[in-house]
């Protein structure tokens, strides 16, 4: 009997390869591990079904959750394929992880030679530090007590040098992230979702940016930052330190690369590499890696490269470019005509005054709307009416420019820089804690392929006059954009038979934007988000 185990991955996962190799090397069966692109197929053959069942159980218990794992399948088959792809036999910088499940068990076993050994590693995990086993519990207990006493510790970890310490108002003076003892602590202090909990607990231990809640504000009074990156320990030293801090009733610590004052140094580890920790955004359907959001590449070339990567050159495909720094548009690809622009976010006006004038001329109610707005928000109107901007400036994405105009017109910022004003609207979106915003009009100008910015701004002004508060209205701006884009893609699916969409650009790091696009667009389309470079 032959069993086939399929692992559908979005990214190479050396950990799975290493664990599977380790298991099959200890199993008295005929086996083969085949790698196709990023995916893995394992074949196990044995006449005894009990042996196969026992192996399946071991495999299930040994493989940790990975943010790259999309699906798994197990089925009986009649033949082991002849294909054979050579798999790596040693860890690479990208593949290294702090600790695997087996090493974690041994680190906590008082009878094991690697109990509290900060250099613990195996063929699956570790950073290649090549040192001898030593019990570091006394030193780690001393570090934990120092942190409890308010000291900042400079630590060498397997992947770089950092400073850690207890959370306090001093954190307002530098950039920091938070290491949480476990997922339950993170749930206590943030608005983390169940999908984010699963991702944070994966073997890669990614950072996830979360909004802190009232409990956090009460327990850590004086910390101003509300959106903070959290993760659980991804390094043996950090893990053991968190364990001892937990014993001292400290569940969260800050970690920073900033050059701040420190009281104690622990440099037993000599980092052999600097690995940038993973950060991701999570929806119910997708996981997006922040590092993979292209910002400065030519969007047409980037789209073309993804068509090659995903083998879509024989299909009709839409491409959505949402960048803060390059042109934003919806592209359309078909083999017979190549890549063409289907929708753009171009702005015709070059000043706030010209936008108000265009609103007056847009329809019968336009003049009344501007007059009411001027009377109701006289100071805002007078402050912004002379603001001008370069609509040809290619260093700013047009979607960010449009949102910047909305933020300025609504009086959400006094910043006259359009890009920075757009970031203010994004900050409002991220702070919003509700479920839904008002429906803001995104329309296409008749007989063109351009979004009607004037209609968008005028409906936003109407909601402002109606008293809709800033966070709710800001959220409505992004939510309505996602609804509009989803409907637009549905339309071209009907007319052009488009069923697959490639999405690109660093605007996707705006969490509500990504989540709405993931949930709405995936209903009718196969979506390709940036998972790897």
URWO-V675925 format. One record per residue. SS is DSSP state (H for helix, E for strand, - for the rest). PHI is phi in whole degrees, 0 to 359 (* if undefined). Layout:
SS:PHI, SS:PHI
This chain:
-:*, E:239, E:253, E:245, E:252, E:251, E:240, E:271, E:244, -:267, -:202, -:302, -:232, H:301, H:302, H:298, H:301, H:294, H:294, H:296, H:303, H:297, H:291, H:289, H:291, -:256, -:247, -:275, -:219, E:280, E:217, E:207, E:249, E:247, E:248, E:237, -:58, -:264, E:275, E:238, E:232, E:247, E:242, E:234, E:236, -:196, -:285, -:269, H:296, H:294, H:294, H:295, H:294, H:296, H:295, H:301, H:294, H:298, H:297, H:298, H:284, H:270, -:275, -:283, -:292, -:235, -:292, -:269, E:275, E:264, E:199, E:227, E:220, E:230, E:206, E:279, E:221, -:258, -:208, -:269, -:300, -:279, -:305, -:210, -:253, -:289, -:258, -:297, -:252, -:222, -:288, -:253, -:306, -:291, -:277, -:299, -:229, -:295, -:199, -:262, H:302, H:294, H:296, H:299, H:299, H:290, H:298, -:262, -:268, -:300, -:270, -:274, -:296, -:258, -:301, -:55, -:267, -:290, -:260, -:299, -:201, -:215, -:290, -:264, -:232, -:107, -:239, -:67, -:276, -:52, -:229, -:272, -:288, -:213, -:276, -:257, H:301, H:301, H:294, H:290, H:298, H:294, H:298, H:298, H:294, H:299, H:295, H:299, -:279, -:94, -:276, -:260, E:246, E:270, E:243, E:267, E:257, -:295, -:236, E:153, E:249, E:219, E:243, E:234, E:181, E:287, -:290, -:201, H:302, H:300, H:296, H:294, H:267, -:206, -:280, -:211, E:242, E:235, E:262, E:257, -:301, -:205, H:290, H:297, H:295, H:297, H:296, H:293, H:252, E:222, -:263, -:303, -:268, H:295, H:288, H:289, H:300, H:297, H:293, H:295, -:276, -:292, -:299, -:284, -:50, -:285, E:287, E:226, E:282, E:229, E:268, E:286, -:252, H:296, H:299, H:299, H:297, H:286, H:281, -:233, -:301, -:102, -:276, -:279, -:294, -:249, E:262, E:227, E:281, E:244, E:200, E:269, -:303, -:243, -:219, H:303, H:298, H:299, H:298, H:294, H:294, H:299, H:298, H:288, H:295, H:301, H:298, -:264, -:69, -:246, -:257, E:229, E:224, E:273, E:221, E:215, -:259, -:297, -:275, -:249, -:293, -:222, -:254, E:223, E:240, E:235, -:238, -:300, -:272, -:251, -:302, -:265, -:199, -:244, -:251, -:285, -:301, -:285, E:234, E:221, E:243, E:234, -:243, -:294, -:255, -:224, E:236, E:244, E:268, H:302, H:295, H:266, -:276, -:295, -:238, -:235, -:282, -:297, H:293, H:291, H:296, H:297, H:300, H:299, H:294, H:287, H:298, H:292, H:300, -:266, -:57, -:249, -:294, -:263, -:241, -:265, E:227, E:263, E:235, E:248, E:255, -:232, -:246, -:282, -:237, -:227, -:301, -:255, E:190, E:252, E:257, E:228, E:239, E:215, -:305, -:280, -:234, E:77, E:260, E:228, E:275, E:259, E:208, E:233, -:250, -:288, -:246, -:272, -:271, -:234, E:200, H:294, H:300, H:290, H:291, H:300, H:295, H:294, H:295, H:301, -:270, -:285, -:199, -:297, -:271, H:298, H:297, H:296, H:299, H:295, H:296, H:297, H:294, H:297, H:288, H:282, -:232, H:301, H:296, H:299, H:301, H:291, H:288, H:254, -:296, -:265, -:292, E:240, -:211, -:269, -:288, -:267, -:294, -:276, -:275, -:239, -:293, H:293, H:294, H:296, H:296, H:298, H:293, H:294, H:298, H:300, H:298, H:291, H:297, -:280, -:78, -:278, -:207, -:261, -:288, -:269, -:279, H:299, H:296, H:292, H:294, H:298, H:294, H:296, H:298, H:297, H:300, H:299, H:299, H:290, H:277, -:297, -:248, -:275, -:252, -:208, -:246, -:289, -:278, -:265, -:285, -:247, -:235, E:256, -:300, -:304, -:63, -:226, -:239, E:240, E:294, -:277, H:297, H:296, H:297, H:298, H:295, H:293, H:290, H:297, H:298, H:297, H:293, H:296, H:295, -:282, -:92, -:293, -:288, H:297, H:293, H:295, H:292, H:299, H:297, H:299, H:298, H:283, H:297, H:294, H:298, H:296, H:298, H:299, H:296, H:297, H:294, H:297, H:293, H:297, H:297, H:286, H:294, H:291, H:274, H:240, -:59, -:277, -:238, E:235, E:228, E:259, E:250, E:215, -:113, H:281, H:295, H:294, H:286, -:285, H:308, H:298, H:297, H:298, H:296, H:296, H:296, H:299, H:282, H:280, H:287, -:287, -:294, -:239, -:220, E:274, E:257, E:248, -:273, -:292, -:255, -:211, -:284
